[in-house]
Amino acid sequence: MKTMTCIVCPMGCRLTVDSGEVSGHRCNRGRDWALAEVTNPVRVLTTTVALEGGELELLPVRTLAPVPKAKLRDCLRHANRLRVKAPVRMGQVICPDLAGTGVQLTAARSVAKI
């Protein structure tokens, strides 16, 4: 049995998942989220990568889609090895396949070259 607070909407329902059954939800979105969180938890990764020749030393980046929680450390290691040269536009793909997940890593802001 696992209990959690739903983050799908502002209501913050207290959910309990036991043997694939969800209780405490007030909407189907909460039920679906709880089942997914128990069976295959995913997260959108936000971090920074090294930036060369820009007005910042670090470029904020994020994944375009959630990655499996079990792969987050691999994704962070991969991102830590990346070096990007300025200029960079927000939304620009920095890595097309982050750590073999099939998820793109993109720039979260634009940075001009200096």
Jmol script that loads the backbone (N, CA, C; Angstrom):
load data "model"
ATOM      1  N   MET A   1       0.852  -1.165   0.000  1.00  0.00           N
ATOM      2  CA  MET A   1       0.000   0.000   0.000  1.00  0.00           C
ATOM      3  C   MET A   1       0.903   1.236   0.000  1.00  0.00           C
ATOM      4  N   LYS A   2       0.515   2.217  -0.813  1.00  0.00           N
ATOM      5  CA  LYS A   2       1.269   3.462  -0.898  1.00  0.00           C
ATOM      6  C   LYS A   2       0.293   4.623  -0.812  1.00  0.00           C
ATOM      7  N   THR A   3       0.627   5.620   0.007  1.00  0.00           N
ATOM      8  CA  THR A   3      -0.188   6.829   0.095  1.00  0.00           C
ATOM      9  C   THR A   3       0.607   7.990  -0.474  1.00  0.00           C
ATOM     10  N   MET A   4      -0.111   8.906  -1.113  1.00  0.00           N
ATOM     11  CA  MET A   4       0.523  10.067  -1.734  1.00  0.00           C
ATOM     12  C   MET A   4      -0.488  11.187  -1.857  1.00  0.00           C
ATOM     13  N   THR A   5       0.026  12.391  -2.063  1.00  0.00           N
ATOM     14  CA  THR A   5      -0.820  13.547  -2.307  1.00  0.00           C
ATOM     15  C   THR A   5      -0.843  13.805  -3.800  1.00  0.00           C
ATOM     16  N   CYS A   6      -2.024  13.901  -4.360  1.00  0.00           N
ATOM     17  CA  CYS A   6      -2.183  14.119  -5.796  1.00  0.00           C
ATOM     18  C   CYS A   6      -1.694  15.519  -6.165  1.00  0.00           C
ATOM     19  N   ILE A   7      -0.950  15.608  -7.274  1.00  0.00           N
ATOM     20  CA  ILE A   7      -0.429  16.898  -7.742  1.00  0.00           C
ATOM     21  C   ILE A   7      -1.036  17.314  -9.080  1.00  0.00           C
ATOM     22  N   VAL A   8      -2.069  16.615  -9.522  1.00  0.00           N
ATOM     23  CA  VAL A   8      -2.671  16.897 -10.825  1.00  0.00           C
ATOM     24  C   VAL A   8      -3.472  18.197 -10.811  1.00  0.00           C
ATOM     25  N   CYS A   9      -4.142  18.487  -9.717  1.00  0.00           N
ATOM     26  CA  CYS A   9      -4.938  19.712  -9.630  1.00  0.00           C
ATOM     27  C   CYS A   9      -4.737  20.333  -8.247  1.00  0.00           C
ATOM     28  N   PRO A  10      -5.252  21.522  -8.019  1.00  0.00           N
ATOM     29  CA  PRO A  10      -5.048  22.197  -6.727  1.00  0.00           C
ATOM     30  C   PRO A  10      -5.755  21.553  -5.532  1.00  0.00           C
ATOM     31  N   MET A  11      -6.628  20.575  -5.747  1.00  0.00           N
ATOM     32  CA  MET A  11      -7.367  19.990  -4.627  1.00  0.00           C
ATOM     33  C   MET A  11      -6.465  19.194  -3.687  1.00  0.00           C
ATOM     34  N   GLY A  12      -5.390  18.602  -4.200  1.00  0.00           N
ATOM     35  CA  GLY A  12      -4.435  17.876  -3.361  1.00  0.00           C
ATOM     36  C   GLY A  12      -5.032  16.698  -2.620  1.00  0.00           C
ATOM     37  N   CYS A  13      -5.778  15.873  -3.318  1.00  0.00           N
ATOM     38  CA  CYS A  13      -6.404  14.703  -2.691  1.00  0.00           C
ATOM     39  C   CYS A  13      -5.346  13.773  -2.097  1.00  0.00           C
ATOM     40  N   ARG A  14      -5.676  13.165  -0.970  1.00  0.00           N
ATOM     41  CA  ARG A  14      -4.809  12.167  -0.338  1.00  0.00           C
ATOM     42  C   ARG A  14      -5.196  10.817  -0.929  1.00  0.00           C
ATOM     43  N   LEU A  15      -4.289  10.229  -1.714  1.00  0.00           N
ATOM     44  CA  LEU A  15      -4.584   9.004  -2.440  1.00  0.00           C
ATOM     45  C   LEU A  15      -3.904   7.808  -1.791  1.00  0.00           C
ATOM     46  N   THR A  16      -4.568   6.673  -1.890  1.00  0.00           N
ATOM     47  CA  THR A  16      -4.001   5.411  -1.438  1.00  0.00           C
ATOM     48  C   THR A  16      -4.082   4.428  -2.591  1.00  0.00           C
ATOM     49  N   VAL A  17      -2.947   3.784  -2.892  1.00  0.00           N
ATOM     50  CA  VAL A  17      -2.909   2.779  -3.952  1.00  0.00           C
ATOM     51  C   VAL A  17      -2.568   1.454  -3.295  1.00  0.00           C
ATOM     52  N   ASP A  18      -3.444   0.472  -3.505  1.00  0.00           N
ATOM     53  CA  ASP A  18      -3.245  -0.850  -2.925  1.00  0.00           C
ATOM     54  C   ASP A  18      -3.663  -1.893  -3.944  1.00  0.00           C
ATOM     55  N   SER A  19      -2.740  -2.718  -4.366  1.00  0.00           N
ATOM     56  CA  SER A  19      -3.001  -3.793  -5.340  1.00  0.00           C
ATOM     57  C   SER A  19      -3.649  -3.268  -6.617  1.00  0.00           C
ATOM     58  N   GLY A  20      -3.181  -2.133  -7.105  1.00  0.00           N
ATOM     59  CA  GLY A  20      -3.699  -1.577  -8.353  1.00  0.00           C
ATOM     60  C   GLY A  20      -5.011  -0.830  -8.225  1.00  0.00           C
ATOM     61  N   GLU A  21      -5.541  -0.716  -7.023  1.00  0.00           N
ATOM     62  CA  GLU A  21      -6.782   0.020  -6.779  1.00  0.00           C
ATOM     63  C   GLU A  21      -6.453   1.346  -6.092  1.00  0.00           C
ATOM     64  N   VAL A  22      -7.069   2.421  -6.580  1.00  0.00           N
ATOM     65  CA  VAL A  22      -6.824   3.752  -6.025  1.00  0.00           C
ATOM     66  C   VAL A  22      -8.053   4.214  -5.259  1.00  0.00           C
ATOM     67  N   SER A  23      -7.835   4.768  -4.072  1.00  0.00           N
ATOM     68  CA  SER A  23      -8.944   5.350  -3.313  1.00  0.00           C
ATOM     69  C   SER A  23      -8.548   6.755  -2.881  1.00  0.00           C
ATOM     70  N   GLY A  24      -9.548   7.576  -2.604  1.00  0.00           N
ATOM     71  CA  GLY A  24      -9.327   8.944  -2.159  1.00  0.00           C
ATOM     72  C   GLY A  24      -9.334   9.968  -3.273  1.00  0.00           C
ATOM     73  N   HIS A  25      -9.425   9.528  -4.523  1.00  0.00           N
ATOM     74  CA  HIS A  25      -9.411  10.470  -5.647  1.00  0.00           C
ATOM     75  C   HIS A  25     -10.805  11.050  -5.870  1.00  0.00           C
ATOM     76  N   ARG A  26     -10.829  12.308  -6.295  1.00  0.00           N
ATOM     77  CA  ARG A  26     -12.105  12.957  -6.601  1.00  0.00           C
ATOM     78  C   ARG A  26     -12.298  13.125  -8.099  1.00  0.00           C
ATOM     79  N   CYS A  27     -11.278  12.718  -8.877  1.00  0.00           N
ATOM     80  CA  CYS A  27     -11.412  12.790 -10.331  1.00  0.00           C
ATOM     81  C   CYS A  27     -10.612  11.655 -10.967  1.00  0.00           C
ATOM     82  N   ASN A  28     -10.939  11.355 -12.215  1.00  0.00           N
ATOM     83  CA  ASN A  28     -10.247  10.278 -12.918  1.00  0.00           C
ATOM     84  C   ASN A  28      -8.793  10.623 -13.208  1.00  0.00           C
ATOM     85  N   ARG A  29      -8.498  11.907 -13.381  1.00  0.00           N
ATOM     86  CA  ARG A  29      -7.107  12.307 -13.634  1.00  0.00           C
ATOM     87  C   ARG A  29      -6.226  11.936 -12.445  1.00  0.00           C
ATOM     88  N   GLY A  30      -6.729  12.131 -11.249  1.00  0.00           N
ATOM     89  CA  GLY A  30      -5.978  11.770 -10.049  1.00  0.00           C
ATOM     90  C   GLY A  30      -5.752  10.276  -9.954  1.00  0.00           C
ATOM     91  N   ARG A  31      -6.770   9.516 -10.281  1.00  0.00           N
ATOM     92  CA  ARG A  31      -6.639   8.055 -10.270  1.00  0.00           C
ATOM     93  C   ARG A  31      -5.585   7.606 -11.272  1.00  0.00           C
ATOM     94  N   ASP A  32      -5.658   8.147 -12.490  1.00  0.00           N
ATOM     95  CA  ASP A  32      -4.698   7.772 -13.534  1.00  0.00           C
ATOM     96  C   ASP A  32      -3.274   8.158 -13.144  1.00  0.00           C
ATOM     97  N   TRP A  33      -3.116   9.356 -12.561  1.00  0.00           N
ATOM     98  CA  TRP A  33      -1.788   9.802 -12.134  1.00  0.00           C
ATOM     99  C   TRP A  33      -1.217   8.873 -11.063  1.00  0.00           C
ATOM    100  N   ALA A  34      -2.033   8.506 -10.082  1.00  0.00           N
ATOM    101  CA  ALA A  34      -1.566   7.643  -8.990  1.00  0.00           C
ATOM    102  C   ALA A  34      -1.126   6.280  -9.515  1.00  0.00           C
ATOM    103  N   LEU A  35      -1.898   5.706 -10.421  1.00  0.00           N
ATOM    104  CA  LEU A  35      -1.516   4.411 -10.996  1.00  0.00           C
ATOM    105  C   LEU A  35      -0.207   4.518 -11.764  1.00  0.00           C
ATOM    106  N   ALA A  36      -0.059   5.578 -12.547  1.00  0.00           N
ATOM    107  CA  ALA A  36       1.182   5.774 -13.306  1.00  0.00           C
ATOM    108  C   ALA A  36       2.359   6.009 -12.359  1.00  0.00           C
ATOM    109  N   GLU A  37       2.141   6.749 -11.295  1.00  0.00           N
ATOM    110  CA  GLU A  37       3.210   7.052 -10.337  1.00  0.00           C
ATOM    111  C   GLU A  37       3.697   5.791  -9.629  1.00  0.00           C
ATOM    112  N   VAL A  38       2.808   4.861  -9.398  1.00  0.00           N
ATOM    113  CA  VAL A  38       3.192   3.620  -8.727  1.00  0.00           C
ATOM    114  C   VAL A  38       3.846   2.645  -9.706  1.00  0.00           C
ATOM    115  N   THR A  39       3.323   2.563 -10.924  1.00  0.00           N
ATOM    116  CA  THR A  39       3.832   1.570 -11.875  1.00  0.00           C
ATOM    117  C   THR A  39       5.034   2.050 -12.675  1.00  0.00           C
ATOM    118  N   ASN A  40       5.059   3.322 -13.082  1.00  0.00           N
ATOM    119  CA  ASN A  40       6.157   3.852 -13.887  1.00  0.00           C
ATOM    120  C   ASN A  40       6.323   5.348 -13.613  1.00  0.00           C
ATOM    121  N   PRO A  41       6.962   5.705 -12.499  1.00  0.00           N
ATOM    122  CA  PRO A  41       7.114   7.126 -12.177  1.00  0.00           C
ATOM    123  C   PRO A  41       8.033   7.827 -13.176  1.00  0.00           C
ATOM    124  N   VAL A  42       7.622   9.004 -13.615  1.00  0.00           N
ATOM    125  CA  VAL A  42       8.402   9.794 -14.571  1.00  0.00           C
ATOM    126  C   VAL A  42       8.527  11.224 -14.060  1.00  0.00           C
ATOM    127  N   ARG A  43       9.577  11.910 -14.517  1.00  0.00           N
ATOM    128  CA  ARG A  43       9.810  13.298 -14.128  1.00  0.00           C
ATOM    129  C   ARG A  43      10.355  14.076 -15.312  1.00  0.00           C
ATOM    130  N   VAL A  44      10.014  15.366 -15.384  1.00  0.00           N
ATOM    131  CA  VAL A  44      10.661  16.267 -16.330  1.00  0.00           C
ATOM    132  C   VAL A  44      11.955  16.702 -15.647  1.00  0.00           C
ATOM    133  N   LEU A  45      13.067  16.552 -16.354  1.00  0.00           N
ATOM    134  CA  LEU A  45      14.369  16.895 -15.794  1.00  0.00           C
ATOM    135  C   LEU A  45      14.730  18.334 -16.132  1.00  0.00           C
ATOM    136  N   THR A  46      15.075  19.114 -15.130  1.00  0.00           N
ATOM    137  CA  THR A  46      15.594  20.467 -15.336  1.00  0.00           C
ATOM    138  C   THR A  46      16.962  20.525 -14.684  1.00  0.00           C
ATOM    139  N   THR A  47      17.936  21.054 -15.422  1.00  0.00           N
ATOM    140  CA  THR A  47      19.302  21.156 -14.916  1.00  0.00           C
ATOM    141  C   THR A  47      20.031  22.230 -15.711  1.00  0.00           C
ATOM    142  N   THR A  48      21.337  22.278 -15.602  1.00  0.00           N
ATOM    143  CA  THR A  48      22.138  23.213 -16.387  1.00  0.00           C
ATOM    144  C   THR A  48      23.269  22.456 -17.067  1.00  0.00           C
ATOM    145  N   VAL A  49      23.736  22.997 -18.193  1.00  0.00           N
ATOM    146  CA  VAL A  49      24.901  22.450 -18.889  1.00  0.00           C
ATOM    147  C   VAL A  49      25.904  23.583 -19.096  1.00  0.00           C
ATOM    148  N   ALA A  50      27.169  23.207 -19.261  1.00  0.00           N
ATOM    149  CA  ALA A  50      28.232  24.197 -19.454  1.00  0.00           C
ATOM    150  C   ALA A  50      28.011  24.954 -20.759  1.00  0.00           C
ATOM    151  N   LEU A  51      28.234  26.262 -20.708  1.00  0.00           N
ATOM    152  CA  LEU A  51      28.052  27.123 -21.874  1.00  0.00           C
ATOM    153  C   LEU A  51      29.348  27.881 -22.134  1.00  0.00           C
ATOM    154  N   GLU A  52      29.829  27.804 -23.364  1.00  0.00           N
ATOM    155  CA  GLU A  52      31.078  28.473 -23.743  1.00  0.00           C
ATOM    156  C   GLU A  52      30.782  29.680 -24.619  1.00  0.00           C
ATOM    157  N   GLY A  53      31.442  30.801 -24.311  1.00  0.00           N
ATOM    158  CA  GLY A  53      31.338  31.993 -25.140  1.00  0.00           C
ATOM    159  C   GLY A  53      30.042  32.764 -25.017  1.00  0.00           C
ATOM    160  N   GLY A  54      29.314  32.545 -23.944  1.00  0.00           N
ATOM    161  CA  GLY A  54      28.042  33.238 -23.751  1.00  0.00           C
ATOM    162  C   GLY A  54      28.088  34.187 -22.575  1.00  0.00           C
ATOM    163  N   GLU A  55      27.020  34.952 -22.412  1.00  0.00           N
ATOM    164  CA  GLU A  55      26.948  35.882 -21.292  1.00  0.00           C
ATOM    165  C   GLU A  55      26.688  35.171 -19.965  1.00  0.00           C
ATOM    166  N   LEU A  56      26.411  33.875 -20.017  1.00  0.00           N
ATOM    167  CA  LEU A  56      26.277  33.038 -18.821  1.00  0.00           C
ATOM    168  C   LEU A  56      27.273  31.884 -18.923  1.00  0.00           C
ATOM    169  N   GLU A  57      27.653  31.317 -17.784  1.00  0.00           N
ATOM    170  CA  GLU A  57      28.542  30.151 -17.787  1.00  0.00           C
ATOM    171  C   GLU A  57      27.765  28.850 -17.859  1.00  0.00           C
ATOM    172  N   LEU A  58      26.518  28.889 -17.401  1.00  0.00           N
ATOM    173  CA  LEU A  58      25.663  27.707 -17.409  1.00  0.00           C
ATOM    174  C   LEU A  58      24.376  28.008 -18.161  1.00  0.00           C
ATOM    175  N   LEU A  59      23.935  27.041 -18.942  1.00  0.00           N
ATOM    176  CA  LEU A  59      22.697  27.173 -19.714  1.00  0.00           C
ATOM    177  C   LEU A  59      21.610  26.331 -19.057  1.00  0.00           C
ATOM    178  N   PRO A  60      20.488  26.925 -18.662  1.00  0.00           N
ATOM    179  CA  PRO A  60      19.393  26.117 -18.125  1.00  0.00           C
ATOM    180  C   PRO A  60      18.753  25.292 -19.239  1.00  0.00           C
ATOM    181  N   VAL A  61      18.510  24.016 -18.941  1.00  0.00           N
ATOM    182  CA  VAL A  61      17.926  23.099 -19.920  1.00  0.00           C
ATOM    183  C   VAL A  61      16.841  22.269 -19.252  1.00  0.00           C
ATOM    184  N   ARG A  62      15.975  21.673 -20.098  1.00  0.00           N
ATOM    185  CA  ARG A  62      14.930  20.784 -19.584  1.00  0.00           C
ATOM    186  C   ARG A  62      14.598  19.745 -20.642  1.00  0.00           C
ATOM    187  N   THR A  63      14.035  18.637 -20.208  1.00  0.00           N
ATOM    188  CA  THR A  63      13.604  17.621 -21.164  1.00  0.00           C
ATOM    189  C   THR A  63      12.244  18.016 -21.718  1.00  0.00           C
ATOM    190  N   LEU A  64      12.022  17.688 -22.987  1.00  0.00           N
ATOM    191  CA  LEU A  64      10.736  18.008 -23.612  1.00  0.00           C
ATOM    192  C   LEU A  64       9.620  17.104 -23.121  1.00  0.00           C
ATOM    193  N   ALA A  65       9.977  15.938 -22.630  1.00  0.00           N
ATOM    194  CA  ALA A  65       8.996  14.978 -22.127  1.00  0.00           C
ATOM    195  C   ALA A  65       9.546  14.388 -20.826  1.00  0.00           C
ATOM    196  N   PRO A  66       8.690  13.815 -20.024  1.00  0.00           N
ATOM    197  CA  PRO A  66       9.174  13.178 -18.799  1.00  0.00           C
ATOM    198  C   PRO A  66      10.061  11.971 -19.119  1.00  0.00           C
ATOM    199  N   VAL A  67      11.027  11.717 -18.237  1.00  0.00           N
ATOM    200  CA  VAL A  67      11.884  10.539 -18.360  1.00  0.00           C
ATOM    201  C   VAL A  67      11.608   9.632 -17.167  1.00  0.00           C
ATOM    202  N   PRO A  68      11.819   8.336 -17.326  1.00  0.00           N
ATOM    203  CA  PRO A  68      11.606   7.430 -16.191  1.00  0.00           C
ATOM    204  C   PRO A  68      12.475   7.833 -14.998  1.00  0.00           C
ATOM    205  N   LYS A  69      11.893   7.808 -13.835  1.00  0.00           N
ATOM    206  CA  LYS A  69      12.601   8.216 -12.621  1.00  0.00           C
ATOM    207  C   LYS A  69      13.878   7.392 -12.423  1.00  0.00           C
ATOM    208  N   ALA A  70      13.844   6.136 -12.811  1.00  0.00           N
ATOM    209  CA  ALA A  70      15.009   5.259 -12.671  1.00  0.00           C
ATOM    210  C   ALA A  70      16.171   5.690 -13.561  1.00  0.00           C
ATOM    211  N   LYS A  71      15.907   6.487 -14.599  1.00  0.00           N
ATOM    212  CA  LYS A  71      16.954   6.932 -15.523  1.00  0.00           C
ATOM    213  C   LYS A  71      17.456   8.343 -15.219  1.00  0.00           C
ATOM    214  N   LEU A  72      16.946   9.005 -14.182  1.00  0.00           N
ATOM    215  CA  LEU A  72      17.329  10.388 -13.896  1.00  0.00           C
ATOM    216  C   LEU A  72      18.827  10.552 -13.657  1.00  0.00           C
ATOM    217  N   ARG A  73      19.445   9.660 -12.897  1.00  0.00           N
ATOM    218  CA  ARG A  73      20.887   9.770 -12.640  1.00  0.00           C
ATOM    219  C   ARG A  73      21.688   9.637 -13.933  1.00  0.00           C
ATOM    220  N   ASP A  74      21.310   8.697 -14.793  1.00  0.00           N
ATOM    221  CA  ASP A  74      21.989   8.542 -16.084  1.00  0.00           C
ATOM    222  C   ASP A  74      21.847   9.813 -16.914  1.00  0.00           C
ATOM    223  N   CYS A  75      20.657  10.387 -16.900  1.00  0.00           N
ATOM    224  CA  CYS A  75      20.411  11.619 -17.660  1.00  0.00           C
ATOM    225  C   CYS A  75      21.252  12.775 -17.120  1.00  0.00           C
ATOM    226  N   LEU A  76      21.352  12.888 -15.807  1.00  0.00           N
ATOM    227  CA  LEU A  76      22.162  13.951 -15.207  1.00  0.00           C
ATOM    228  C   LEU A  76      23.642  13.773 -15.534  1.00  0.00           C
ATOM    229  N   ARG A  77      24.135  12.534 -15.490  1.00  0.00           N
ATOM    230  CA  ARG A  77      25.536  12.278 -15.857  1.00  0.00           C
ATOM    231  C   ARG A  77      25.794  12.680 -17.302  1.00  0.00           C
ATOM    232  N   HIS A  78      24.860  12.315 -18.179  1.00  0.00           N
ATOM    233  CA  HIS A  78      24.992  12.658 -19.600  1.00  0.00           C
ATOM    234  C   HIS A  78      24.994  14.180 -19.775  1.00  0.00           C
ATOM    235  N   ALA A  79      24.060  14.859 -19.153  1.00  0.00           N
ATOM    236  CA  ALA A  79      23.963  16.319 -19.273  1.00  0.00           C
ATOM    237  C   ALA A  79      25.208  17.002 -18.709  1.00  0.00           C
ATOM    238  N   ASN A  80      25.780  16.440 -17.659  1.00  0.00           N
ATOM    239  CA  ASN A  80      26.966  17.022 -17.033  1.00  0.00           C
ATOM    240  C   ASN A  80      28.173  17.019 -17.982  1.00  0.00           C
ATOM    241  N   ARG A  81      28.206  16.097 -18.931  1.00  0.00           N
ATOM    242  CA  ARG A  81      29.316  16.013 -19.887  1.00  0.00           C
ATOM    243  C   ARG A  81      29.124  16.920 -21.102  1.00  0.00           C
ATOM    244  N   LEU A  82      27.945  17.495 -21.263  1.00  0.00           N
ATOM    245  CA  LEU A  82      27.669  18.320 -22.437  1.00  0.00           C
ATOM    246  C   LEU A  82      28.328  19.689 -22.333  1.00  0.00           C
ATOM    247  N   ARG A  83      28.798  20.192 -23.471  1.00  0.00           N
ATOM    248  CA  ARG A  83      29.343  21.546 -23.594  1.00  0.00           C
ATOM    249  C   ARG A  83      28.640  22.191 -24.775  1.00  0.00           C
ATOM    250  N   VAL A  84      28.086  23.375 -24.575  1.00  0.00           N
ATOM    251  CA  VAL A  84      27.332  24.065 -25.618  1.00  0.00           C
ATOM    252  C   VAL A  84      28.025  25.384 -25.914  1.00  0.00           C
ATOM    253  N   LYS A  85      28.058  25.763 -27.186  1.00  0.00           N
ATOM    254  CA  LYS A  85      28.648  27.044 -27.580  1.00  0.00           C
ATOM    255  C   LYS A  85      27.538  28.044 -27.870  1.00  0.00           C
ATOM    256  N   ALA A  86      27.718  29.259 -27.351  1.00  0.00           N
ATOM    257  CA  ALA A  86      26.762  30.343 -27.596  1.00  0.00           C
ATOM    258  C   ALA A  86      26.921  30.809 -29.041  1.00  0.00           C
ATOM    259  N   PRO A  87      25.897  31.383 -29.640  1.00  0.00           N
ATOM    260  CA  PRO A  87      24.587  31.717 -29.079  1.00  0.00           C
ATOM    261  C   PRO A  87      23.649  30.505 -29.067  1.00  0.00           C
ATOM    262  N   VAL A  88      22.696  30.573 -28.159  1.00  0.00           N
ATOM    263  CA  VAL A  88      21.701  29.511 -28.017  1.00  0.00           C
ATOM    264  C   VAL A  88      20.330  30.158 -27.951  1.00  0.00           C
ATOM    265  N   ARG A  89      19.365  29.566 -28.662  1.00  0.00           N
ATOM    266  CA  ARG A  89      17.978  30.055 -28.625  1.00  0.00           C
ATOM    267  C   ARG A  89      17.131  29.170 -27.716  1.00  0.00           C
ATOM    268  N   MET A  90      16.213  29.788 -27.003  1.00  0.00           N
ATOM    269  CA  MET A  90      15.296  29.015 -26.176  1.00  0.00           C
ATOM    270  C   MET A  90      14.563  28.004 -27.056  1.00  0.00           C
ATOM    271  N   GLY A  91      14.472  26.771 -26.595  1.00  0.00           N
ATOM    272  CA  GLY A  91      13.820  25.714 -27.351  1.00  0.00           C
ATOM    273  C   GLY A  91      14.760  24.949 -28.267  1.00  0.00           C
ATOM    274  N   GLN A  92      15.979  25.438 -28.426  1.00  0.00           N
ATOM    275  CA  GLN A  92      16.961  24.759 -29.277  1.00  0.00           C
ATOM    276  C   GLN A  92      17.294  23.395 -28.674  1.00  0.00           C
ATOM    277  N   VAL A  93      17.354  22.372 -29.519  1.00  0.00           N
ATOM    278  CA  VAL A  93      17.680  21.029 -29.045  1.00  0.00           C
ATOM    279  C   VAL A  93      19.171  20.969 -28.724  1.00  0.00           C
ATOM    280  N   ILE A  94      19.473  20.625 -27.493  1.00  0.00           N
ATOM    281  CA  ILE A  94      20.853  20.510 -27.029  1.00  0.00           C
ATOM    282  C   ILE A  94      21.335  19.072 -27.167  1.00  0.00           C
ATOM    283  N   CYS A  95      20.459  18.126 -26.908  1.00  0.00           N
ATOM    284  CA  CYS A  95      20.775  16.701 -27.037  1.00  0.00           C
ATOM    285  C   CYS A  95      19.514  16.004 -27.548  1.00  0.00           C
ATOM    286  N   PRO A  96      19.576  15.367 -28.731  1.00  0.00           N
ATOM    287  CA  PRO A  96      18.369  14.767 -29.309  1.00  0.00           C
ATOM    288  C   PRO A  96      17.898  13.486 -28.618  1.00  0.00           C
ATOM    289  N   ASP A  97      18.798  12.796 -27.903  1.00  0.00           N
ATOM    290  CA  ASP A  97      18.442  11.537 -27.239  1.00  0.00           C
ATOM    291  C   ASP A  97      19.227  11.451 -25.929  1.00  0.00           C
ATOM    292  N   LEU A  98      18.672  11.997 -24.885  1.00  0.00           N
ATOM    293  CA  LEU A  98      19.370  12.093 -23.604  1.00  0.00           C
ATOM    294  C   LEU A  98      19.509  10.723 -22.952  1.00  0.00           C
ATOM    295  N   ALA A  99      20.732  10.256 -22.838  1.00  0.00           N
ATOM    296  CA  ALA A  99      21.071   8.999 -22.147  1.00  0.00           C
ATOM    297  C   ALA A  99      20.255   7.811 -22.650  1.00  0.00           C
ATOM    298  N   GLY A 100      19.967   7.788 -23.938  1.00  0.00           N
ATOM    299  CA  GLY A 100      19.256   6.654 -24.522  1.00  0.00           C
ATOM    300  C   GLY A 100      17.781   6.570 -24.180  1.00  0.00           C
ATOM    301  N   THR A 101      17.204   7.655 -23.677  1.00  0.00           N
ATOM    302  CA  THR A 101      15.787   7.646 -23.300  1.00  0.00           C
ATOM    303  C   THR A 101      14.866   7.974 -24.470  1.00  0.00           C
ATOM    304  N   GLY A 102      15.442   8.551 -25.540  1.00  0.00           N
ATOM    305  CA  GLY A 102      14.620   8.990 -26.664  1.00  0.00           C
ATOM    306  C   GLY A 102      14.005  10.360 -26.444  1.00  0.00           C
ATOM    307  N   VAL A 103      14.356  11.010 -25.338  1.00  0.00           N
ATOM    308  CA  VAL A 103      13.801  12.314 -24.984  1.00  0.00           C
ATOM    309  C   VAL A 103      14.823  13.404 -25.305  1.00  0.00           C
ATOM    310  N   GLN A 104      14.339  14.495 -25.895  1.00  0.00           N
ATOM    311  CA  GLN A 104      15.212  15.616 -26.240  1.00  0.00           C
ATOM    312  C   GLN A 104      15.458  16.516 -25.033  1.00  0.00           C
ATOM    313  N   LEU A 105      16.697  17.020 -24.947  1.00  0.00           N
ATOM    314  CA  LEU A 105      17.057  18.023 -23.955  1.00  0.00           C
ATOM    315  C   LEU A 105      17.132  19.353 -24.687  1.00  0.00           C
ATOM    316  N   THR A 106      16.386  20.367 -24.213  1.00  0.00           N
ATOM    317  CA  THR A 106      16.321  21.648 -24.912  1.00  0.00           C
ATOM    318  C   THR A 106      16.722  22.804 -24.000  1.00  0.00           C
ATOM    319  N   ALA A 107      17.151  23.900 -24.631  1.00  0.00           N
ATOM    320  CA  ALA A 107      17.518  25.107 -23.894  1.00  0.00           C
ATOM    321  C   ALA A 107      16.264  25.745 -23.301  1.00  0.00           C
ATOM    322  N   ALA A 108      16.353  26.139 -22.040  1.00  0.00           N
ATOM    323  CA  ALA A 108      15.215  26.756 -21.363  1.00  0.00           C
ATOM    324  C   ALA A 108      15.234  28.279 -21.461  1.00  0.00           C
ATOM    325  N   ARG A 109      16.304  28.837 -22.054  1.00  0.00           N
ATOM    326  CA  ARG A 109      16.356  30.277 -22.293  1.00  0.00           C
ATOM    327  C   ARG A 109      17.348  30.559 -23.407  1.00  0.00           C
ATOM    328  N   SER A 110      17.264  31.747 -23.937  1.00  0.00           N
ATOM    329  CA  SER A 110      18.206  32.179 -24.968  1.00  0.00           C
ATOM    330  C   SER A 110      19.403  32.850 -24.303  1.00  0.00           C
ATOM    331  N   VAL A 111      20.583  32.630 -24.884  1.00  0.00           N
ATOM    332  CA  VAL A 111      21.802  33.258 -24.383  1.00  0.00           C
ATOM    333  C   VAL A 111      22.594  33.760 -25.579  1.00  0.00           C
ATOM    334  N   ALA A 112      22.944  35.044 -25.537  1.00  0.00           N
ATOM    335  CA  ALA A 112      23.704  35.655 -26.628  1.00  0.00           C
ATOM    336  C   ALA A 112      25.191  35.329 -26.500  1.00  0.00           C
ATOM    337  N   LYS A 113      25.870  35.419 -27.626  1.00  0.00           N
ATOM    338  CA  LYS A 113      27.319  35.219 -27.666  1.00  0.00           C
ATOM    339  C   LYS A 113      28.004  36.520 -27.258  1.00  0.00           C
ATOM    340  N   ILE A 114      29.123  36.393 -26.536  1.00  0.00           N
ATOM    341  CA  ILE A 114      29.873  37.612 -26.179  1.00  0.00           C
ATOM    342  C   ILE A 114      31.204  37.627 -26.894  1.00  0.00           C
TER     343      ILE A 114
END
end "model"
wireframe off; spacefill off
backbone 0.3
color backbone group
